[in-house]
């Protein structure tokens, strides 16, 4: 069986199975030549997008071994398993578990575990593969062919013509002449393959600051078992957070099924916390509100709890009567509503750095990090600076003022005439020249009519700017 793709107007082999390879067929050969050599070929159209989708699915599943995982093309994955081997009984147990997972989903893999990513890649793709201790990987890499450097074809041919066929032949030579002949990055490439220089991988997903895993000898199926494991993971996570003096703002539970499917559930809190019971309640709310319920299939064989966002958390003193710090009850309510309804459904106002009333605030998720801006301070005992209800856009009114620049004596709004009993102002607000240079100045007044209704009116434009300034009602005070 061979996979076929169209290249340059001709059908060529993209991949071959072991039987085709044994018959002398290789990728890149035209389909006509391949049929001439072996007429009993089964051809399948090559679909690179399907390969990429499968590799992404495998990468998500292999995230059970480490949060630090990246694609290593073509057809490979790179796992940084630093600090993860103890979960599988050591490095040998981890490698064995990875091979078992691959075999279970029908893949044949070749792997190498070495001290650096580039050395592991060279040993897996051009060497025998296997588990290598520190120092042992360098000795084995020296025996690999120079093809392990994955140089351009021209440079590889130049090395062969010079009789340099193994990595050891290059390692034993001075680096300066090699850099002069093959480029200044050649010594760095050689050092990375030999393990002398370590360059960390860039993971597919940013590694969380804290991650705690549980690997099960027997898969779990029931909701009670899932909740019990979540509780244990939260306790361990809280201990890790306490050691660093931090609290979590976003927690992610990862559920790994034995059939290779993976599901992530995230809950967020309004403030940094180490409250295990509170976060567990949020997970209950979130799991109960899922439109696509959590399906264990044949069972979960691993769970992971990650802290996606962490902040500094100072100790808070509770009152002698057990009262919580101010705002904690509201924060808990916001967290529960967010977990049940979603972050886009629980909003509140937050201030913005603008003196234009309609731009001075915005709606934002209540569970999101707080803005650095602060609300303007009220004068103790004074009236509110802004009304609770504001109109967008402001609504026009007809007015009669005592003097051109004075407050209105009466105004008509929505066909109702209001006689002004009290007025305070003006509060002059100019336009933001960097946004709208032609925006006119506004003079705002707080007025009360004879029935006790309070309005926030403004005159748009000064008499020296326009012959007929217009009046608007912008809001209503309580």
N, C-alpha and C positions, 0 to 999 in steps of 0.2 A: 504494500500500500504506500502511496506517495501523495503528498499535498502539492497542488499545482497552482501557480500564480502567473499572471501575464506581465512580462517585463520586456519593454522595448519592442512590442508587437509580436513577441514569441511566448509560447507557453513554456515555462521552466519549472523545475522541481524546487519547491520551497523547503520540503522536509521529507525524509524517507524513514520507513520503519526498519527494524533490525534485519528482516529478511531481504528487503530491497538493498540495504547497505551491504549485506553479504554477497549479493549478486553484482556488486560493483557500481551501483547507482549512488550518486552524490548530489547534494543540493546545488543548484545552479545549472545542472544539465538540462538541455531542452527535452521536452516531452517526446519529440520525434526520435531523438537518439535513444532515450530510455526505452521506448517501445521496440526499437530495433534490437536492443540487447535482450529485452525480456518482454515479449508480447502479452504476458499474463499479468498485467498491472491493474491494480484497482486505484483509480484516481479520485481525489476529493479536492474540491476548490478550497484553497487556503484562505482563511478568514483571520487576519491579524487582530481585528477588533475582538473576536471571540477569545483569542489567546490572552489579550490584555485583560478582558473581563474575568477570565478564569484566574489569572495571576493575582488580580486584585482581590478576588474572593479568598484565594489561598493565603494572601498576605493578611487579610482580616482575621482568618482563623489562626494563623501562626502567631498572631499577636498574643496568644495565650502564653507563649514562651518568654516574651519580653515586650515592654512598651516601645523599645527602640528597634524598629524594624523599617526597612526601606527596600524599594525595588532595586534589583541589581541586574539590569538588562544585559544581554537578552535572556529571558526565561529563568531568571534567578532572583533570589531574595537574600538580603544581608541582615543578619540579626546581631545586635550588640547584647550579649547575654551577661554582661558584667553584673554581678550581684543577684542573678536569677537561678544559678545552677542548683543551689541548695533546695529549691522547691521540687526538684526532680531527682534528688539523691546524688547530686554531683554532675560534673560535666558529661561524663559518659551516659548517665541516665537521661540528661537533657537531649543529647544527640540521638539516643535510642528512641526517646519519645517523639522527637521530630520525624524520624524515619517511619515510625509506626503510624503517625498521623498521615503522612504522605501515602503510604501503602493503603491505608483505609479508604482514601478517596481516589485510588487508582493511579497514583503518580509514582514514577521511578525517579529517585533523586540521588545526587552525589553531593556530599557535603564535606567541609573541612572546618575545624575549629582551631584558630590560631590566635596569636597575640594582637594582630592588627587586621583591619578589614582587607587591605590589599594583599597581604600574605595569604589570608583565608581564600580570597577569590582565586589567586594563582594556583593554590594547592587543589582547589575543588575543580577548576576548569582545565588545568594543564598538568596536574599531578595525580597522586594516588588517592587524595582525600584522606579523611580520618581525623583523629584527635591528636593534637600536637601540643606538647608542653612548651613553656618558655625556653628558647634556645634551640629546641629540637626543630621548630618550624623553619628557622633560618638555615639550618644545615640541609633540610630537605629541599627548600626553595633553591638553593645553590645548584642542585642537580636538575632543575627544570630547564626546558629549552627556552631560548630567548623569546619565543612566541608568547611566553607568559607575561612579557612586558606590554604586549598588545600595541606594538608600534605601528606606524604607517608602513604599508607594503614596501615602499622604497627603502626605508631605514632597515627593515628586517632583512631585505636582500643584501644590503651593504654589509650588515653584520655577518651574514653567512659567507659572503665572498672573502671577508677578512678572517674567516676561520673561527669566529666567535659564535659558538652554537649553544652554549649553556650559560645560565646566569652566573655561575662561578667564574667563567672566563671574563665576564665584565666586572665582577666584584673584585677580582685580583688586580685590576688595572687602575691607574690613577684616574680620578674623576675629571680633571681639567681637560685632557685631550678628548674624552668622550663628550663633554659639554660643548667643546669647540666644534666637534664633527656633527653631533646630533641635536644640538640645541641646549639652552641653559636649563630647561626643565627636565632633561634626561637624568641627571644625577638624583633629583628628587624622586622621579618615578622609580628608579632603581632602589633607592633607600626605602621607599614605602613597600615595595614588593618584598624586600629582604627583612622588613620589620624594624629597620633602624629609625624610621620616622612614622609616627602614628597620626593619621588624619581620621577624626571621628566621622561617622556616617550622619547624614541628615535624615531623620526619621520621616516616615510617611505622615504621621500625626505627631504634633509636638508632645514630647514626653511630659507627663504630669509631674508636678513637684513631689507628690507622694502617691504611691500605688501599693496596695496590699492584695495578695492573691490567696486563694484557697483551691487546692487541687484535690479532687475526690477520688478515692479508690473505687467507689460505686457511684454511678450517676444519681442525682437527686431529681425528683419529679414534682413533689407537692409544694403548694404555696407556703405551708408551714416550715418546710425545710429551707426554702429560699429566704424567708424572713429571719429564720434563726441564724443562717450564715451571714446575712446582711448585718444583723446585730453584732455578731462577732467581729466582722470586718470593720464596723464602725468603731468598736472599742479599740481595736489595734490602731486604726487611723487617728483617733483622738489622742492616743498615747504618743504617736509620732508627731502630731501637731503640737502637743504640749511641750515636747522636747525642744522644738524649734521656736516656741513662743508665738505660734501662729494659730489662726483659725481658718476654716474653710468657707469659701463663698459659693463654690460650685462642686458638687459631688457627682461622680459618674459610676454607675454599676454596670459592669460588663458580664454578660451571660454567654458562656461558650457551650454549645451543644455538641454532642458526640458525633453528629452527622456533618459537622463543619460549619453550621450556621452560627452567626454571632449577633447579639442584640445589645445595644447600649441604651441605658435610661439615665437621664440627667435631671437633677433637682438643684435649684439655686436658692440661696438665702439672702435676705436683705442686708445682713451684716455678718461679719466673720463670727464663726461659732465652732465650739467643740462639743455641743450638746448632742450626744448620741441618740437620746430618746426623741428629741425634736426632729433630727434628720431622718430617723427611721419612720416617724409619722409622715414626713414629706414623701418618702418613697412609697408608703402605703397609699397615700392620696394619688400619687402619680401613676402607680401601677393600676389602681382601680379606675382611673380616668382615661386609660389608653384606648384609643379607637381601634388599634390592632393589639389585642391582648397578648401578653407574654406567653409563648407556646414552648414548653420544654421539649416537645417531640419525644425522642427516646431518652431524654434526660440531659441535665447539665453536668459536665465532668469538671468544670472549672468556673470560678467566679472571681472577679477582680473589682475592687473599689478604688477609684482614683480621685484625688483632689485636683480638679482642673484649675481652680483659682484659690490662692491662699493670701491672707493678709496678716499683718502684725496684730495680735490680740493681747491687749493688756488685761491683767486680772481686774475683775469688777467686784466691788464690795457690796454684798447684799445687806439689806436692813436687818435689824434684830428680829423683826416680825416676819422675815422671809420674803419681803417685797423684792421684786425684780427691779433692775435699773430702769430709769425712765426710757420709754420708747420700746422696751423689749416685747411687751405684749402686742403692740402694733406691728412690730417686725415679725412676730410669730404668725399673726393673722395674715399679713401680706404673703409670707412664705407658703402658708397652707392654700390660700386662694390661687397663688401662682402655680403651685404643683397641681391643683385640681383643674384650673381653667386655662393655664398657659400664660406665659409672660406678656403676650400681646393683649390680654384681656384685663390685666390689673395695672392701671396707669395712675400716675399722679403728676401734679405740676412741679416743675423744677425751674429755678430762676435762670435767666440768661443775662449776659452783660450788655443790656441795652436799656436806654431810658425811654424809648418809644413804647407805649403801653402794650400794643399788640405784639411786640417782639420781646417783651420783658420776661416771658415765660414760655414753656412748651410742655407738652405731654410726653412722659417718658415711662418706661416700665418701672414699676415700684421696686422690683427686686434688683434692678441694675445698680451699678456703683453710683454713688452720689456725685452730683456736680460740685465743682470747686466754688461756684458762685454762691453768694448768700443773699437771702431776701433783705430788702431795706428795713432798717429798724424803725418801729413805730415810736412816736412820742408818747410816753406814759400818760394815760388819761386822755389823749387826743383822739380825734376822729380817725377812722381808717383812711389810709392813703389811696387805696384803690377799691372800687366796688367789687362785690362778690360776683355779680352778673355783668358781663361785658358783651357788647354786640360786635359781631364781625360780619360785614363791615359796619362802621358807625351809621346810625340812621339820621337822615336830615330832619331838621325842625325849622319852623318859622318863629322868629323872635321879635320882640320889641325891647330895645335897650334904652336906658335913661340917657347915656352918653355913648358915642361911637365905640370907645374902648372899654366900656363898663359892662357889668353883669346884666343879664336880661331881666326886665320887669315881668314879662310874661312870655310864654312860648306855646306853640301849638304842635302837638306830637300825636300822630295817629288820630287826627281829627278831634282831639280833645284839647281844650285850652286850659293851661295851668298858670295860675297866678303865683308868682314867686314871693314867698314870705321872707326867706333868709337866703343869703348867698355868701360864699367865701371864695376868694381867689383874687387875681388869676394865678395859676401855676403855668408858667410859660415853658413850652417844650419845643425846641428847634429840631429841624430835620437832621438826619445823619448825612453829612456831605459826601462821605465815601460810598454810600449806598444810592441815595437819590438826591443829587444836588438841587433839583428844582422843587423838592418837597417844601411846602409852606409851613410857617411857624404856627403853633397852636397855643391858644390861651384856654386853660381848663378852669371850670368853676364847679364847686359843689353847691348845689342849690336845693332848697326845700320849698314845696308849694304849700298852700294854705291847708290842704288835707293831710300834711305830714309826710308826703312821699318825697324821697330824696333821689336826686338825679346827678349824673356827672356829665356836664355839657362842655363843649369846647367850640371856640371860634377859630376857623381855619383861615389863616392869612391875616396880615396886618393891613391897616388902611393905607399905609404908605407902599404896600406891596400890591394890593389889588383894590379896585374901586368898590367891590361888593363882596366882602368876606361872608362865608357861609357858616351856619351853625349846625352842630350835630349833637345828638345824645349818644354817648359812648358806653354808658353803663348805669346800673341801678344799685343803690346802696340798700342794705337790709333795713 
